[in-house]
């Protein structure tokens, strides 16, 4: 069904309501992690449309903005051995 729905809309008009799997993919996590994030409040609760459960893409955007950012810079990997530290 998602493929049919997406093929109806032009690329410039992404769907506003996303199913669970689409919502998880939209924010870049697995469906199981998305479920955890909904349970603990990091992601919004879904809307109910008749029997469908959908997440509002705009609410996902707002929730995503409030997630903490990783500190600046990348932590280097530990050297494989002491010789890697020699100059």
C-alpha positions in Angstrom: 0.0 0.0 0.0 2.7 2.6 0.8 4.2 2.2 -2.7 0.7 2.8 -4.3 0.1 5.9 -2.1 3.6 7.3 -2.8 3.2 6.8 -6.6 0.0 8.9 -6.5 1.6 11.9 -5.0 4.2 14.0 -6.9 7.7 13.9 -5.4 7.3 17.5 -4.4 4.3 16.5 -2.1 5.4 13.9 0.5 2.6 12.3 2.5 1.7 14.1 5.7 0.6 10.9 7.5 3.1 8.1 7.8 2.6 4.5 9.0 4.9 3.2 11.8 7.5 1.8 9.4 7.6 4.9 7.3 7.8 7.1 10.4 10.7 5.1 11.7 12.5 5.3 8.4 11.8 9.0 8.2 13.7 9.7 11.3 16.4 7.1 10.5 15.8 4.4 13.1 14.4 0.9 13.2 10.7 0.3 13.9 11.5 -1.2 17.3 13.6 1.8 18.4 10.8 4.1 17.1 8.3 2.2 19.3 10.6 2.8 22.3 10.9 6.5 21.4 7.1 6.8 21.2 6.7 5.0 24.6 9.3 7.2 26.3 8.0 10.4 24.8 10.9 11.3 22.5 8.6 10.8 19.5 4.9 11.9 19.3 2.0 9.5 19.7 0.1 8.6 16.5 -3.1 10.0 15.1 -6.0 7.7 14.5 -7.9 7.9 11.2 -10.7 5.4 11.3 -8.8 2.1 11.9 -5.4 3.5 10.6 -2.6 4.6 12.9 -0.5 7.4 11.4 2.2 9.7 12.5 2.1 13.4 11.5 5.3 14.2 9.6 5.3 17.7 11.0 5.1 16.5 14.6 8.0 14.1 13.8 10.0 17.0 12.5 9.4 19.0 15.8 10.2 16.0 18.0 13.4 15.3 15.9 14.6 18.9 16.5 14.4 18.4 20.3 16.6 15.3 20.3 20.0 15.9 21.8 22.9 16.4 19.5 26.2 14.6 19.7 29.1 16.7 21.0 31.1 18.6 18.4 33.9 16.6 16.9 34.3 12.9 16.4 35.9 10.7 19.1 38.8 8.9 17.4 38.9 5.2 17.7 41.4 3.8 20.2 44.7 2.9 18.6 45.1 -0.8 17.6 48.4 -1.0 19.5 51.0 1.3 21.1 53.0 1.5 17.9 50.2 3.5 16.4 50.9 6.4 18.8 54.6 6.5 17.8 55.7 9.5 15.7 
